[in-house]
Amino acid sequence: MTGETVPETLDRLGPYRLLRRLGEGGMGVVHLGLDQEGREVAVKVLHPHVAADLKARDRLTREVETMRRVRSPRVAEVLDAELTGATPYIVTRFAPGRTLEETVLSDGPLSAREVIRLARGLSEALIAIHAADVIHRDFKPANVMLVDGDPLVIDFGIAHLVNATRLTQTGMFVGTPGYLAPEIIRDEGITQAADVHALAATVFFGATGKPPFGSGSFEIVCYNIMEGRASIDQAPPWLRGWLRAAFAVDAGARPSAQGLLAMARSLDPSVTSFQEGPPARTGHTRRLDTVQGSGQVPDGTRVLDGSVPDATHVLNGAASDGTHVLNGSTPDGTHVLNGTAADRALDDLPPTKRTKPASEDSYSDLLPPVRY
């Protein structure tokens, strides 16, 4: 919000008095205005050079039609529009506050409670958007306002109706690179699953202050997106499972907006914790993502994929008491599956090698390969 006063030559549009500029994007400038009853509204005015483009006007028309189809307290409501005059504009409900992008860049990442509130609120907005048979296509931190801590989706500038004629040429795409879904970059059929991917990227930014797929060159960011290489380890551990599901490279593997909300309602930082603390058994024991596993070390900590002294990786128990191990390395190099380290139940299997150290284990190798 710049607080810049609107020039004398543009202090009124139709029945609206323009007070100051709120922000500017590729398609136009948003002003704070007053309607005839003195209520504050947001007036989005197309740039002159954009207004001269018939396709841009068509895009603005689609924006109005799209937003009027969506009914949700999490989505800015369209109040009025003038699309045929010399200065096309639309009027929406004014949302006092800052964008998510402004908030995080100014104050730092959100707290755990605020991240959960953001994830749930955006999921509710996405449910309403998809229920109107709409694909938003531009979920990102700059298009989310925080109003008293709750998110409000404010811009449908490049949204389109499902199965509508595409506005971009073949081989081109519209959107912010760091928040695009893989299928958009590959110029494949775009579904509502693309919004799920972008929504998760937006929440990731709120939680970490960083884009999930890096901030390097355009090519590097796109490569990371298509390969599913999100920096999930930088997010809070309790949020990682939610992010992994939404960041699936295969659009069909991602949850729906309803599923995303159901998962967001289950997010609880107090249930999952990440500890790198004093060893429970020996100086070599490590605890990673201590959740969901039912095995316990002497201090009661649950261990998932923790390394015990013999390099055995333990799932759902401890190696010393005959617990099943998954992909654990015994001294002779044999990997044991669903057996015990003590009795070498699967010693007859040929030795295998890990392709990376245990500390680098992740779920990224479970993602389907990407075809370019």
N, C-alpha and C positions, 0 to 999 in steps of 0.2 A: 504494500500500500504506500504510494508515494506522497499523497496529500497534495499533489500538484493541482493548482487552480485551472479550471477549464478556460480557454481563451474567450474573449468577449464575443467572437464570431461564432462560437459554438456553445452557447449557454442554454440552449433549449432545443429539444427535438419533440415535435408534436406537443402533447400535453405535459411533457416532462421537462423539468428544470434540472440542468446538469450542474453539479456542485464541484466535483473534483475527479481526477483520474484515479482509478483503483489499480489498474494493471493493463498490460498489453501483451498480445500474442501474435502469432503469425497471421491471423485472419482479421483481427480488429482490436479496438481499445474498449475497455470496460470502464464506465463512469459511475460514480455514485450520483443518484438523482432523487428527485422528489416528485411524487405524482400530484394530482390535483387536490388530493386530500391531505397532502403534507407527509405522506408515508415514504420512507426511504426504499429505494429500489436500485437494482443494478441494471444499467443500460449498456448493452454491447453493441458497438458501432463498427461496421465493416470499414477497413482501410479503403481510401479512395481507389487505389490501384487494384484492390481486390474486388471492390464493388463493380468495377468495369468488366470483370470476368464473369461471364454467364455461368460457368461451372461453379465459381465461388458462390454466386447467389443461390444456385441450386443447392449447394452444400448447406448454406444458411437456412434455406427452406426445409431441408431434411432435419437440420438441428431442431428447428421449431416443432416440426411434426413429431420427431422422436421424443422430445422432452414432454410434449403434451400427452403422449401415451403412457408416460411413467407417473405413477402416483406413490410417493413415498416421502416421509419426513426426512429421509437421508439423501434426497435428490432435490436440487434447486428447482422450484416450480416456475414455469413460464407464465407470466401475467399478461403480456401483450407483445405484439410484433408489427412492424411495418417493413415489408419486403419489396415493395414496388416503387417507392419514392427514390429521390436522388441520393438519400443517405439511408440505406437499409439498416435496421436495428431490431434487436429483441430486448424485452424487458423481463427480468427474473426477480425473484425474491432476493432481497439483499441479505447477505450473511455476514454479520459483524465478526471479525476475527482475522486470523492469519492462515495462510495455506500451510499444509503439512510441511512442504519444502521450506518455507520461511521459518517456521517454528523450529524445525530440527537444525537447520543451518545456524540459527541464532542461539538456541538454547541447548543444543545437543540432543542425543537420542532420547526417546520417550522412556518413561519408567515401565516396568512390567505391567502394572495395572493399566497404564495408558495404551500400551501396545495391544493388550487384550480388548480394550474398549474400541480401539481402531479396527482391529480384525473383525470383531462382531458387527460393528456399525457398517463397515464397508461390505460385508457379506450380506447384510440386510438390504443395503442399497442395490447390490448386484441381483438379488432375488427379484426385486421389483423391476429392475431394468430388463432382466431376461423374461420375466412374466409378460412384459409388453412386447415380446418377440423382437428384442433389440440387442444389438451388439454395440457396446460402447466404443471399444477399440482404442481408447486413449486414457486408461487408468494410469495415473502417475501422481507423485506428491504435489505437483503444481496444480492439479485439478481437484484437490481435496482440501476443503476448508475445515478448520477445527473451530467449532462453535460451542463454547462452554465445555470443551473436551470431547464433544461428539463430532464425528466426521460428516461432511456434507459434500456430495459430488456436485460440482458446479459447471462442468463444461462437456457438452456433447458435440463439439465442433466437427469431429470427423466420424461420429457414430453413423451407423446405417442400419436399415431394417434387414432382418434375416432374409436372405435370398434376393435382396434388392440388387439393382445394377451397380457394379463396382464403380467407384469414382476415380480409381487410379488406373493407369495404363499397365499393360502386362509388363512384369519385371520391376514394377515400382511398388512402393508401399508407403503408407502414411502413418506416422507415429513417432514416438521418442525411442531411439534405438535400445537403450538400456532396459526398457519396459515392454519390449515386443516379445511375442511368443515365437517359438521356432517355426511354426507353420507359416507365419506371416513373412518371415525372412525368406523361407523357401518358396514363397508365392504359391502356396497350396490353398485348398479350400479353408476358409476361416469360419470357425464356429464360435459359440459362446464360451467355449473352453479357453479361448485366447484371453478373455477378460479375467478368468480365474488366475491364469499365469501372471498377468499384469497386476492384479490385485495383490497377489502374494509378494511381488517385487516391491510394491508400494509399502506394504506392511514391513518388509525387510528393511527398507530405508528408514522407516519410523523407528525401528528397533535398534539399528546400528549406525545410522547417519551416513550409510554408504549404499551405492547401487549394488545389487546382488551379483552382477556379472562383470564387475570391474569397471574401471573408468579410463581404459586405454583408448586406442584408436577404434574407429568404427568397425574395422574388420575383426579386431581382437574381441570386441564385445559381442559381435554377431556370432563369431566362432564359439565363444563360451556358451552362448544361449543355445545354439544348435547342438552342442555336445552335452548340454545339461550340467555345465560346470559352474553352478552357483556357489558362492562362498558361504555355504550354510553353516560351516563351523564357526563363523563370526557371529552368528545369531545366538540368542540365549538357548541353552539345551532344551528347555521345555517347549520351545517354538519350532524346533527343527523338524519334527515329524510332520507337522502341519505344512511347513514350507516344502518339504520333500514331495508330499502328495501333490501340491499345487504346481510344482516346478517340473513335473513329469514331462519328458520330451514328447512322448506320445500323447496327443490331445485327448484321446479316448481313455487314457488312464487317469486323468485328473478328475477330482470330485466335481460335482455340480455346485452351483451357488448354494443350494440347500445343504448339500453335504459339507461344504466349506463352513457354513454357519454352525452346523452340528458339531464339527470338529473344533471350531473356535470357542464354542460354549464349554468344551471340555478342557480348554487350556487352563493350567493352574501352576504357577511357578513354585508353589509350596509342595507339589507332588513330585516334581522332578528336580534334581539338583545335580550340579556338576562339581565334583570335588577332586582336587589334587592336593590331598592332605597327608598327614602322617600315616605310615603304613599300618594296616591292621594286623598283618601276619608277619611279614618280613619287610626289609627295606626295599624290596622290589615290587611289592604289590601296588597296583594302580587301580583307581576307580574311575570308570567312565560312564556317564549317563546312568546314574544309579536309579533306574526305574524299570518297572515291569518284571525284572528278574526276581525269583523267589529264593535264590541262594544267598546265604549270609556269611560274612566273615565274623570273627569273634565280637567285634564291636557293634554288630547288628546292621552294618552297611550292606545293602544289596549290590551285587556285582554283576555287571553285564560286560562281557568282553574284557575282563580284567586279566592281567598277566600275572601268574604265580611264578615262583622261582624257576620251575623247570620249563618256562616259556609256554606252558599249557594255557590255552585260552578257555576260560570257563563261562559257560552259559547255564543258568539255573542251578548253581551249586558250587561247591568247592572241590578241587581235584583230590585233595587228600582223603576225603571220606567216601570216595567211590562215586562221585557225581558224574553225570554225563558231560562230556566235553565236545566242543564243536571246533573242528579245524585246529586242534591243539598239536603242538610239535613236541614229540617225545624225544629223549636224548638221542635216539638212533635216527631221528629225522622223519619217523612215521607220523602221519597226520591221523588223528583218531576222531571218528564220528560216532556219536551215540554210544560210546563205550567208556571205560575208565582208564585213567593214566596208570593206575596201579597194575591192572592185569593185562594191559596191552591187547585188548580184545580183538583189535583189527590189525595185529602185527603182520598178517599175511598180505595186506595191501601193499602195493609198491610205493616207495617213498615219493612224495611230491614236494614241490618247492613253492614257497610263497612268492608272489610277484612283487610284493612290497612289504615293508616292516609292519608289525602289528599296530604301531602307533598311527599308521596312515590308513587304517581300515575305514571304509565308508560304504555307503549304499550306492555310490555313483556307478559301480560296475554292474548294477542290476538294471540300469536304464537301457532301453533298446538302442541299437546302433542307429545313427543318423545317416540317411542317404542324401547326398548332395546332388 
